[in-house]
Amino acid sequence: ACPNAAILKFFSEKKGIHIDASSGYEVRRAMAAGVPASHISLSSQELPPDFTELMDMGMKVNACSLQQLESIGKAYSGKSQKVGIRINPGVGSGGFSGSTTTFSKTNVGGPSSSFGIWHALVEDGSVGDIVDKYGLVVERIHTHIGSGSDPEIWQQVATKSLSFCKVFPTVETLNLGGGYKVGRNKGEVTTDLQAIGGPVTDAFRTFAAENDGRELHLEIEPGTYLVAMAGALVSTIQDKVFTTGDSGHVFLKLDAGMTDVLRPSLYGAIHPMTILPGHDGASSAEQEEVVIVGHCCESGDLMTPKPGAPEDLEERLLRKATIGDLLVMDGSGAYCSGMSSKNYNSFPEAPEVLVDKENKVHVIRQRQTLQQITQNEVEIDVAVL
């Protein structure tokens, strides 16, 4: 959610929180920040080529397909290697759709999602056959449904996931993945952890009672919940233009955009915004309806999409701005810096600062230079072309 080394070190060293990684590179990055390999769990669409080296260091891995499970089995055949299984439970939650089975960009469960091993392949024995073939030991079941907050769906998925644990008596841990929804804007619902936790707790107790007192360890993935509202994008309004007619708008152009926060362009996400006076300190109480856009030569670099209709724009009522004023986009602490389309139009990666509990400011990422953007490019004699 927020991969800066300073943030990783804080949560690892100060809070004892482990890391859920989505690529081998994220694993290496976390280790470089001081996170022990044994505190990292990998669930990836792409099993890294060095997965055996990482597993031998202590990294836990959840096989996300039959092919991944086969690859792990072949590498550790007959060695009783411990492994996790990521299962698609058949439903998901998140996004604009109210359906638990149709496609949504923040729904990673159900028949329209490629994430995890389809639950029927556990039920028909396909997964078990591979486990037995190579002598693997399934220690963890992992499910991940998306970023919704419906307690009923969470209870459904918890009960379904526990049924997979019953298939493998060696399972000690159930990871109920899925980001907890954060209400960034007025009127939006933030996941009530007590509301979803109660039914899940009941499901675990029922499982133990029905399985000779077998108790499982519960893992959750609250990354977004912890950091989403802890970060903000601070940008400068570098231009102001308008169009006329019935479909005309006033546009505020930022010196930032999808190169820093991609969520509005990718998901149609809505972020709270505030206009603050620029260097001269002048401020007006007057408001106006505006559309906020980024600095990229891309019509999709839109910071104010219409709620529920990401292909359309919407005006936002904000303090009347002049060029040089600041615009602060809150709720930018999760999946913003780490998910940006950095270097599009050759814009550099933005600097990052952290404010400590004494209100002191620390630079935790320097602004990228043009030389750093191009440093991996290799010259070629154009005469050969």
C-alpha positions in Angstrom: 0.0 0.0 0.0 2.9 2.4 0.8 6.3 0.9 0.0 8.6 3.6 1.1 11.4 2.1 3.3 10.8 4.6 6.1 7.1 3.5 6.3 8.0 -0.2 6.1 10.6 0.2 8.9 8.1 2.0 11.1 5.5 -0.7 10.9 8.0 -3.6 11.1 10.2 -2.3 13.9 7.7 -0.2 15.9 4.5 -2.1 15.4 5.6 -5.6 14.7 3.4 -5.8 11.6 4.4 -8.3 8.9 4.4 -7.7 5.2 2.1 -9.1 2.5 4.0 -8.8 -0.8 2.7 -9.1 -4.3 5.9 -9.6 -6.2 9.4 -10.9 -5.6 10.6 -7.3 -6.0 8.4 -6.2 -3.1 9.9 -9.0 -1.0 13.4 -7.8 -1.8 12.4 -4.2 -1.1 11.0 -5.1 2.3 14.1 -7.1 3.2 16.3 -4.2 2.2 14.3 -2.0 4.6 15.1 -4.5 7.4 12.0 -6.7 7.4 13.0 -10.3 8.2 12.2 -12.8 5.4 10.2 -14.8 7.9 7.9 -11.8 8.4 7.0 -11.6 4.7 4.3 -13.6 2.8 4.2 -13.6 -1.0 0.9 -13.9 -3.0 1.8 -13.0 -6.6 0.3 -13.2 -10.0 3.9 -14.0 -11.1 6.0 -16.4 -9.1 9.5 -14.8 -9.1 12.3 -16.8 -10.7 14.3 -16.7 -7.5 11.4 -18.0 -5.3 13.4 -20.9 -3.9 16.1 -18.5 -2.7 13.5 -16.4 -1.0 11.7 -19.4 0.5 15.0 -20.8 1.8 15.5 -17.4 3.6 12.2 -18.0 5.4 9.7 -16.2 3.2 6.3 -17.7 3.1 4.6 -18.2 -0.2 1.0 -18.7 -1.2 0.6 -20.6 -4.4 -1.9 -18.6 -6.6 -2.4 -21.1 -9.4 -2.0 -24.9 -10.0 1.1 -24.0 -12.1 2.7 -22.1 -9.2 1.9 -25.0 -6.9 3.5 -27.4 -9.4 6.7 -25.2 -9.6 7.0 -25.1 -5.9 6.4 -28.9 -5.6 9.1 -29.7 -8.3 11.6 -27.5 -6.5 11.0 -29.1 -3.1 9.8 -32.6 -4.0 9.8 -35.0 -1.0 11.1 -32.4 1.4 7.8 -31.7 3.3 8.1 -28.1 2.2 5.5 -25.8 3.9 3.3 -23.8 1.5 0.2 -21.7 1.5 -2.7 -21.9 -1.0 -4.5 -18.8 -2.2 -8.0 -19.7 -3.2 -10.6 -17.7 -5.1 -13.7 -18.4 -2.9 -16.2 -17.6 -5.7 -17.3 -14.2 -4.5 -15.7 -10.8 -4.0 -16.4 -7.3 -2.8 -15.5 -3.8 -3.8 -15.9 -1.2 -6.6 -19.0 0.4 -7.9 -20.8 -2.8 -8.6 -23.0 -4.3 -5.9 -22.5 -7.7 -7.3 -20.2 -10.2 -5.7 -19.5 -12.1 -8.9 -19.1 -9.6 -11.7 -16.0 -7.7 -12.7 -14.8 -4.6 -10.8 -11.3 -3.1 -10.6 -11.1 -3.5 -6.8 -12.9 -6.8 -6.6 -10.4 -9.7 -6.6 -12.7 -12.7 -6.0 -15.4 -14.4 -8.0 -15.6 -15.9 -11.5 -14.5 -12.6 -13.2 -11.2 -12.5 -11.2 -8.0 -14.3 -12.1 -6.6 -14.1 -8.6 -6.1 -17.4 -6.7 -6.9 -21.0 -7.4 -10.6 -21.5 -8.2 -12.4 -23.1 -5.3 -13.7 -26.0 -7.3 -10.1 -27.2 -7.9 -9.8 -27.6 -4.1 -13.1 -29.3 -3.8 -12.4 -31.8 -6.7 -9.0 -32.8 -5.3 -6.9 -31.2 -8.0 -4.9 -29.1 -5.4 -4.6 -32.1 -3.0 -3.3 -34.3 -5.8 -0.4 -31.9 -6.4 0.3 -31.5 -2.7 0.4 -35.3 -2.3 2.5 -35.8 -5.4 5.4 -33.7 -4.1 4.9 -34.2 -0.4 4.1 -30.6 0.3 2.6 -29.5 3.7 -0.2 -26.9 3.4 0.2 -24.6 6.4 -2.0 -21.7 5.3 -5.1 -21.0 3.4 -5.3 -17.5 1.9 -8.4 -15.9 0.4 -8.7 -12.3 -0.8 -12.0 -10.8 -1.9 -11.3 -7.1 -2.5 -11.9 -3.8 -0.7 -15.5 -4.0 0.3 -17.0 -3.7 3.8 -20.1 -5.8 3.8 -20.1 -7.9 7.0 -22.4 -10.5 5.4 -19.9 -11.1 2.6 -17.0 -11.3 5.1 -18.9 -13.9 7.1 -19.7 -15.8 4.0 -16.1 -15.8 2.9 -14.8 -16.7 6.3 -17.1 -19.7 6.5 -16.2 -20.8 3.0 -12.5 -20.3 3.7 -12.7 -22.4 6.9 -14.1 -25.2 4.8 -10.9 -25.2 2.8 -8.9 -25.5 6.0 -10.9 -28.6 6.9 -9.6 -30.2 3.6 -6.0 -29.9 4.8 -5.5 -31.0 8.4 -2.0 -29.4 8.5 -3.3 -25.9 8.0 -2.5 -23.7 11.0 -3.3 -20.2 9.6 -6.2 -18.7 7.7 -5.5 -15.4 6.0 -8.6 -13.5 5.2 -7.1 -11.0 2.8 -8.9 -7.9 1.5 -8.4 -4.3 2.1 -10.8 -2.7 4.6 -12.7 0.1 2.9 -11.7 3.6 4.1 -14.3 6.4 3.8 -12.2 9.2 2.4 -15.1 11.6 1.8 -18.1 12.8 3.7 -20.9 10.2 3.7 -18.6 7.3 2.7 -18.6 4.3 4.9 -15.4 3.1 6.7 -15.3 -0.6 7.5 -16.5 -1.3 11.0 -13.9 -3.8 12.2 -16.2 -4.8 15.1 -19.1 -5.4 12.7 -17.1 -7.7 10.4 -14.9 -9.1 13.2 -17.8 -10.5 15.3 -19.2 -12.9 12.7 -15.7 -14.0 11.7 -14.9 -14.7 15.3 -18.1 -16.8 15.6 -17.1 -18.7 12.5 -13.7 -19.6 13.9 -15.3 -20.7 17.2 -17.8 -22.9 15.3 -15.0 -24.4 13.3 -13.0 -25.3 16.5 -16.1 -26.8 18.1 -16.8 -28.9 15.1 -13.2 -30.1 14.6 -12.1 -31.4 18.0 -11.0 -28.0 19.4 -8.8 -27.2 16.4 -7.9 -23.5 16.6 -6.5 -21.6 13.7 -4.4 -18.4 13.6 -6.1 -15.5 11.8 -4.1 -13.2 9.5 -5.6 -10.0 8.1 -4.3 -7.4 5.7 -5.1 -3.9 6.9 -2.6 -1.9 4.9 -5.0 0.6 3.4 -6.9 1.0 6.6 -3.7 2.0 8.4 -2.2 4.4 5.9 -4.8 5.8 3.5 -5.7 8.9 5.6 -2.1 9.4 6.8 -0.9 10.8 3.5 -1.8 13.7 1.2 -0.7 15.0 -2.1 0.4 18.7 -2.0 0.4 20.3 -5.4 0.4 23.7 -6.9 -2.2 25.1 -9.3 0.0 26.0 -12.3 -2.7 27.1 -14.7 -6.4 27.9 -14.9 -8.4 27.7 -18.2 -12.0 27.6 -19.2 -14.4 26.5 -21.9 -17.8 28.0 -22.7 -21.2 26.9 -23.7 -23.6 24.4 -22.0 -20.8 21.9 -21.6 -18.2 24.4 -20.5 -16.0 24.2 -17.4 -13.4 25.9 -15.4 -10.3 23.7 -15.2 -7.5 23.9 -12.6 -4.3 22.4 -13.8 -2.0 20.9 -11.2 1.8 20.4 -11.3 1.0 16.8 -10.3 -1.5 14.2 -11.5 -1.7 10.5 -12.5 2.1 10.5 -12.2 1.5 10.8 -8.4 -2.0 9.6 -7.7 -3.4 7.2 -10.3 -6.5 6.1 -8.4 -9.0 8.6 -9.9 -7.9 7.7 -13.4 -7.7 4.0 -12.8 -10.6 3.4 -10.5 -12.7 6.5 -10.7 -11.7 7.1 -7.0 -12.9 10.2 -5.3 -10.5 12.1 -3.0 -11.2 15.1 -0.8 -9.5 18.3 -1.9 -8.8 21.6 -0.3 -7.5 24.9 -1.9 -5.0 26.8 0.2 -3.5 30.2 -0.5 -0.2 30.4 -2.3 3.0 32.2 -1.4 1.4 35.7 -1.0 -1.0 34.3 1.6 -4.0 36.0 -0.1 -7.2 34.1 0.5 -10.8 34.4 -0.7 -14.0 33.1 0.8 -15.5 33.0 -2.7 -16.2 29.5 -4.2 -16.5 28.2 -7.7 -17.3 24.9 -9.5 -14.2 23.5 -11.1 -12.7 20.4 -12.7 -9.3 19.4 -11.4 -6.9 17.9 -14.0 -3.3 16.7 -13.9 -0.2 17.8 -15.8 0.0 14.9 -18.3 -0.9 15.0 -22.0 -3.7 12.5 -21.3 -7.4 13.2 -21.1 -7.6 10.5 -18.5 -5.4 12.5 -16.1 -8.6 13.6 -14.3 -8.7 14.2 -10.5 -12.4 14.8 -10.3 -14.2 11.9 -12.0 -18.0 11.6 -11.6 -18.8 9.3 -8.6 -19.9 5.9 -9.9 -19.1 6.9 -13.5 -15.3 7.0 -14.0 -15.5 7.8 -17.7 -17.3 11.1 -16.9 -16.0 14.2 -15.1 -17.7 16.2 -12.4 -17.2 19.7 -11.1 -16.2 20.2 -7.5 -17.2 23.2 -5.4 -14.0 24.6 -4.0 -12.5 27.9 -2.8 -11.9 30.1 -5.8 -8.3 29.6 -6.8 -5.7 31.6 -8.5 -2.5 30.4 -10.2 0.1 29.6 -7.5 -2.4 28.5 -4.9 -2.0 25.0 -3.4 -4.3 22.1 -3.7 -4.1 19.3 -1.1 -5.6 15.9 -2.0 -6.2 14.0 1.1 -6.6 10.2 1.5 -3.4 9.7 -0.6 -1.5 7.5 1.8 -2.3 4.1 0.2 -1.9 3.0 -3.4 -0.9 6.4 -4.6 2.9 6.9 -4.6 3.3 3.1 -4.9 0.9 2.8 -7.8 1.6 6.0 -9.7 2.3 6.2 -13.5 5.6 7.8 -12.7 7.7 9.1 -15.6 4.8 9.4 -17.9 5.7 12.4 -20.1 9.0 12.1 -18.4 7.7 13.8 -15.2 10.0 12.9 -12.3 9.0 10.9 -9.3 7.8 13.4 -6.6 9.6 13.8 -3.3 8.0 12.5 -0.1 8.1 14.0 3.4 7.1 12.6 6.7 5.9 14.6 9.7 6.9 13.0 13.0 5.0 13.1 16.3 7.0 16.2 17.3 5.8 17.9 14.0 9.3 17.8 12.6 9.5 17.2 8.8 11.8 14.5 7.3 12.4 14.0 3.6 12.0 10.3 3.0 12.3 10.4 -0.8 14.1 13.0 -2.8 12.7 14.3 -6.1 13.9 12.2 -9.0 16.3 13.8 -11.5 16.1 13.5 -15.3 19.4 11.7 -15.2 17.8 9.1 -12.9 14.9 8.7 -15.3 17.1 7.9 -18.2 20.0 6.2 -16.5 19.1 2.7 -17.8 18.8 3.8 -21.4 21.6 2.5 -23.7 23.0 4.6 -26.6 22.9 3.1 -30.1 24.5 4.2 -33.3 21.5 5.3 -35.4 23.5 4.5 -38.5 22.8 0.8 -38.0 19.0 1.4 -38.1 
